[in-house]
Amino acid sequence: MPGPPYRHHHPLPDLTAEDVRGPVRTLLADPTAEVSGWSGEPIDYESWSRASDGLYVVRGAATGEGGDRAWELVLKQVRHRPWAPGPRDLARQIDDGGDGPADWAYWRREALVLGSPFPYAVAGRFRAVRCLGIVPLPGDRLRLWLERADGTPGEAWTARELFDTAEFLGGFHARSLRQPPPPRDWWCRPFLEQAALRGRFALIDRVADAETSADPAVRGLFPPGTATALRSLARRHAAAVRTVRSLPAALVHRDLTPRNLFRTAGGTVAIDWGQAGLGPAGEDLATLVLSSAAAADLDAAATLALGSAAVARHAAGMGEEVSPYDPEDVALAYRLVAAYHYGLPMVRIADRLLAQDATSRAEAAADPGTRRRVAVMTALVEEAQRDL
């Protein structure tokens, strides 16, 4: 299987009335409902998870105590694909491909999370997508039946919807601090403990090479001192991990990218819980803000401003729940995740540039998108220096 992102467009599996009946009855809250027909089609999507094995919308009609009713579900399939990544693979992605519960991309995790009461117990205006059934399949595979998230997708959000979600998320985190989920061996570990960091630390010297490159376009991408700041991340990594572990641990999603979020009349619904676990609330804010900023092509100043405003709205949401959580703890975790998870990957940009021929390298270094991404990454790394 080639590297990520993985493009999925599998045909709809053969389904029987028995396969569909249970999730439809749960959706309609009608134990007498009988499915009278259905159809479906794949949802074409990209994924960074090797566990992805197809996503579909299935719709139809049912007859029961409530009469004839239409229904619509999402069917998601996951599976285990063994993989032995090399250092360069791990520098590229956070998916370590293992089958152990502690592995970052443990393929059963989303089913375990959505099949548990934990995300639903602390739901409010931010909530997990409703799971309607989990079915084991032969060959290390699972089938998840989910509600169809009906709302404005994150890709179409305005800043207002983003800030509202930051506030809703604050309430979610506050409630999970008051009602902490118990330890589980399958909770995903924090961002600062992901295996990819080791591979990225090994590429920091490529940024130093770029800073002194004979090519002025490459040299201009990386301000003097950038490699020094990155080495500080590597040198202080163990201390940063200890800091993150010392912060109050809430239930966090860790993948709040625009494609995983839907704004509904009642709040915000999040899908794709495969990286959920216990950790500081700032981890979720970092993915919420920085993935959205990248999708909107924001420059460094706008990205930093967006983060500051979102941290404030998150604190307001936590305050509504009378949370004991210190807002500065949220901001601290936000800055550390921003630096290690979103800033450090600039080493891969330097590595790719230096591997190209002179003409291709000059063109890539002059690309406005590349220049903007490196400027944002540099700003995120610099923001965290005082915390290190």
C-alpha positions in Angstrom: 0.0 0.0 0.0 1.6 3.3 -1.0 2.1 6.1 1.5 -0.5 8.7 2.6 -2.7 10.3 1.9 -4.7 7.2 1.0 -7.5 7.7 -1.5 -10.5 5.5 -0.9 -13.3 4.8 -3.3 -14.4 1.2 -2.6 -17.8 -0.1 -3.9 -20.6 -0.5 -1.4 -20.3 -3.9 0.4 -23.1 -6.4 -0.1 -25.5 -5.7 2.7 -28.5 -7.8 3.9 -31.7 -6.6 5.6 -30.2 -8.2 8.8 -27.1 -6.0 8.4 -29.1 -2.8 8.2 -32.0 -3.6 10.6 -30.2 -3.0 13.9 -28.7 0.4 13.1 -31.9 1.6 11.5 -33.9 0.6 14.6 -31.5 2.4 16.8 -31.5 5.5 14.6 -35.3 5.6 14.5 -35.7 4.5 18.1 -38.2 2.0 16.9 -37.6 -1.7 17.8 -40.3 -2.8 15.4 -38.9 -1.1 12.3 -38.4 -3.3 9.2 -36.2 -2.1 6.4 -38.2 -2.1 3.1 -35.3 -1.1 0.8 -32.0 0.7 0.7 -29.3 2.0 -1.6 -25.9 3.5 -1.1 -22.7 4.8 -2.6 -19.1 5.3 -1.5 -18.0 8.6 -0.1 -14.8 9.5 -1.9 -12.2 10.7 0.7 -8.5 10.9 1.6 -7.2 9.5 4.8 -3.8 9.5 6.6 -4.8 6.3 8.4 -3.8 2.9 7.0 -6.8 1.5 8.9 -9.3 3.1 6.6 -11.2 0.6 4.5 -14.2 2.4 3.0 -16.8 5.0 3.8 -20.3 5.0 2.5 -23.7 6.7 2.8 -26.6 4.2 3.0 -30.2 5.4 2.8 -33.6 3.8 2.5 -37.1 3.4 4.0 -38.5 1.5 6.9 -41.9 0.6 8.3 -42.7 0.3 11.9 -44.8 1.7 14.8 -44.1 5.2 13.5 -45.3 4.3 10.0 -43.2 4.6 6.9 -40.0 6.6 7.5 -36.9 7.5 5.5 -33.5 7.0 7.0 -29.9 7.7 6.2 -26.7 6.3 7.8 -23.0 6.4 7.3 -21.1 3.1 7.1 -17.4 3.1 8.0 -15.1 0.1 7.7 -11.7 -0.2 9.3 -9.1 -2.9 9.2 -5.6 -3.8 10.4 -2.8 -3.5 7.8 0.5 -4.6 9.2 3.3 -2.2 8.4 7.0 -1.8 9.5 7.8 1.9 8.9 11.4 3.1 8.4 12.7 6.4 9.8 11.8 8.4 6.7 8.2 7.0 6.8 7.8 8.1 10.4 9.2 11.6 9.6 6.4 11.8 7.0 3.4 10.7 9.1 2.2 10.0 12.6 0.7 6.6 11.7 3.0 3.9 13.1 0.8 1.1 11.7 0.9 -1.1 14.7 -1.7 -3.4 16.2 -1.0 -2.6 19.9 -3.5 -0.5 21.9 -0.8 2.1 22.6 0.1 2.5 19.0 -0.8 5.9 17.5 -2.9 4.5 14.7 -4.4 1.5 16.6 -7.0 0.4 14.2 -9.7 -0.6 16.8 -9.5 2.7 18.7 -12.4 4.6 17.1 -14.7 1.7 17.6 -13.6 1.4 21.3 -14.1 5.2 21.8 -17.5 5.4 20.1 -18.7 2.1 21.6 -18.0 3.5 25.1 -20.0 6.0 27.1 -17.1 8.4 27.6 -17.5 11.0 24.8 -21.3 11.0 25.2 -21.2 11.5 29.0 -19.6 14.9 28.6 -21.4 16.0 25.4 -23.0 19.4 25.1 -22.8 21.8 22.3 -19.7 19.9 21.2 -20.4 16.2 20.8 -19.2 13.0 19.2 -21.0 11.6 16.2 -23.6 9.0 17.3 -22.5 5.4 16.9 -25.4 3.1 16.0 -23.7 -0.2 15.9 -20.3 -1.9 15.7 -19.9 -5.2 13.8 -16.7 -7.4 13.8 -15.9 -8.8 10.4 -13.5 -11.6 9.4 -9.9 -10.7 8.8 -9.2 -8.1 11.4 -11.9 -5.8 10.2 -14.7 -3.8 11.8 -17.9 -2.2 10.5 -19.1 1.0 12.2 -22.6 2.3 11.7 -22.8 6.1 12.4 -25.4 8.8 12.2 -25.1 11.2 9.2 -23.7 14.5 10.4 -26.1 17.1 9.0 -24.7 20.6 9.1 -22.2 23.0 7.7 -18.9 21.2 7.1 -15.7 22.7 8.6 -14.3 23.4 5.2 -17.1 26.0 4.7 -16.9 27.7 8.1 -16.4 31.3 8.8 -14.2 32.6 11.7 -17.3 32.9 13.8 -18.1 29.3 13.5 -14.6 28.3 14.4 -14.6 30.5 17.5 -18.0 29.2 18.5 -16.7 25.7 18.3 -13.6 26.7 20.4 -16.1 27.8 23.1 -18.2 24.7 22.8 -15.0 22.6 23.0 -14.1 24.4 26.2 -17.3 23.2 27.8 -16.7 19.7 26.6 -13.2 19.7 28.1 -14.4 21.2 31.4 -17.0 18.5 31.8 -14.5 15.8 31.1 -12.2 17.2 33.8 -15.1 17.0 36.3 -16.0 13.5 35.0 -12.6 12.1 33.9 -12.8 8.9 31.9 -10.9 6.0 33.5 -7.5 5.0 32.2 -7.6 2.7 29.2 -4.6 1.0 27.5 -6.1 2.0 24.1 -6.2 5.8 24.7 -4.0 7.5 22.1 -0.9 9.1 23.6 -0.3 12.9 23.3 1.1 14.6 20.3 4.5 15.2 21.9 5.0 11.4 22.3 4.3 10.5 18.7 6.9 8.4 16.9 7.2 10.8 14.0 9.1 13.3 16.2 12.2 11.1 16.2 12.3 11.0 12.4 11.8 14.8 12.2 14.5 15.6 14.8 16.9 13.6 12.6 16.3 16.0 9.7 17.0 19.3 11.6 20.5 19.5 10.1 18.8 19.8 6.7 17.4 23.2 7.9 20.9 24.2 8.9 22.1 23.3 5.4 19.2 25.3 3.9 20.1 28.4 6.0 23.6 28.4 4.5 22.6 27.2 1.0 24.3 28.7 -2.0 20.8 29.1 -3.5 19.5 32.5 -2.3 15.9 31.4 -2.7 16.4 28.4 -0.4 18.5 30.4 2.0 15.8 33.1 2.2 13.1 30.6 3.2 14.8 29.9 6.6 15.8 32.9 8.7 19.2 32.6 10.5 18.6 30.8 13.8 15.8 28.6 12.6 17.9 25.4 13.0 19.0 26.6 16.5 15.3 27.0 17.5 14.5 23.5 16.1 17.4 22.0 18.0 16.0 23.5 21.1 12.8 21.5 20.5 14.9 18.4 20.2 17.1 19.1 23.2 14.1 20.0 25.5 11.8 17.4 24.2 11.8 15.2 27.3 11.1 18.2 29.5 8.3 19.3 27.2 6.8 15.8 27.5 7.0 16.0 31.3 5.3 19.4 31.2 2.4 18.0 29.0 2.0 15.0 31.3 1.8 17.3 34.3 -1.2 19.3 33.0 -4.8 18.2 33.8 -5.9 15.6 31.3 -9.3 16.0 29.6 -10.8 13.8 26.9 -9.4 15.1 23.7 -10.2 14.2 20.0 -6.7 15.2 18.5 -7.9 15.4 14.9 -10.2 18.4 14.8 -9.5 19.2 11.1 -12.2 21.0 9.0 -13.2 17.7 7.3 -14.0 16.1 10.7 -16.3 18.9 11.9 -19.9 19.9 11.2 -21.8 22.9 12.6 -25.4 22.0 13.3 -28.3 23.9 14.9 -27.4 22.5 18.3 -23.6 23.0 18.2 -20.7 21.1 16.6 -20.5 17.4 15.8 -17.0 15.7 15.5 -16.4 12.5 13.5 -13.2 10.4 13.2 -12.3 9.6 16.9 -9.4 7.3 16.1 -6.8 9.5 17.9 -8.9 10.2 21.0 -7.4 9.9 24.4 -6.5 11.7 27.6 -4.4 14.9 27.4 -4.3 18.7 27.8 -7.1 20.6 26.2 -4.7 22.7 24.2 -4.0 19.6 22.0 -7.5 19.9 20.6 -7.3 23.7 20.2 -4.1 23.3 18.2 -5.6 20.9 15.6 -8.8 23.0 15.5 -7.0 26.3 14.8 -3.9 25.3 12.9 -5.5 22.9 10.5 -8.2 25.5 9.7 -5.6 28.3 9.4 -3.6 26.1 6.9 -6.8 25.3 4.9 -7.5 29.1 4.7 -3.9 29.9 3.6 -3.5 32.3 6.5 -0.1 34.0 6.9 2.0 33.8 10.1 0.5 36.9 11.8 -3.1 35.9 11.1 -2.4 32.4 12.3 -1.0 33.6 15.6 -3.9 36.0 16.0 -6.5 33.3 15.3 -4.9 31.1 17.9 -5.0 33.8 20.6 -8.7 34.5 19.9 -9.6 30.8 20.0 -7.8 30.3 23.3 -9.8 33.1 24.8 -13.1 31.7 23.5 -12.1 28.2 24.8 -11.5 29.8 28.2 -15.0 31.4 28.1 -16.5 28.0 27.4 -14.7 26.4 30.3 -15.7 29.2 32.5 -19.3 28.6 31.8 -18.8 25.1 33.4 -17.0 26.6 36.4 -13.9 24.7 35.5 -10.9 24.5 37.8 -8.6 24.5 34.7 -6.2 27.3 34.3 -6.5 29.0 30.8 -2.7 29.4 30.7 -2.4 25.6 30.9 -4.5 25.4 27.7 -2.4 28.1 26.1 0.9 26.3 27.1 -0.2 23.0 25.6 -1.4 24.8 22.5 2.0 26.4 22.0 3.9 23.2 22.5 1.7 21.2 20.2 1.9 24.0 17.6 5.7 23.9 17.7 6.3 20.1 17.8 3.4 18.9 15.6 2.9 21.9 13.2 6.2 23.7 13.3 8.8 20.9 13.3 7.6 19.4 10.0 9.4 22.3 8.2 12.4 20.0 8.3 10.8 17.9 5.7 10.3 20.9 3.4 14.1 21.6 3.7 14.9 18.0 3.1 12.8 17.8 -0.1 14.1 21.1 -1.4 17.7 20.1 -1.0 17.1 16.8 -2.7 15.9 18.5 -5.9 18.0 19.7 -8.9 18.8 23.5 -9.0 16.0 24.5 -11.3 13.3 22.6 -9.4 14.7 23.7 -6.1 14.5 27.4 -7.1 11.0 27.1 -8.4 9.8 25.3 -5.2 11.5 27.8 -2.9 9.9 30.7 -4.7 6.4 29.2 -4.5 4.2 31.6 -2.4 2.5 28.6 -0.7 5.8 27.1 0.4 7.1 30.5 1.6 3.9 31.0 3.6 4.0 27.6 5.2 7.6 27.9 6.3 6.9 31.4 7.7 4.0 30.0 9.7 6.0 27.0 10.9 8.9 29.3 11.9 6.5 31.6 13.9 5.0 28.6 15.8 8.5 27.3 16.7 9.6 30.7 17.9 6.4 31.2 19.9 7.3 28.1 22.0 10.9 29.0 22.7 10.0 30.8 26.0 8.2 27.7 27.2 11.2 25.5 26.6 
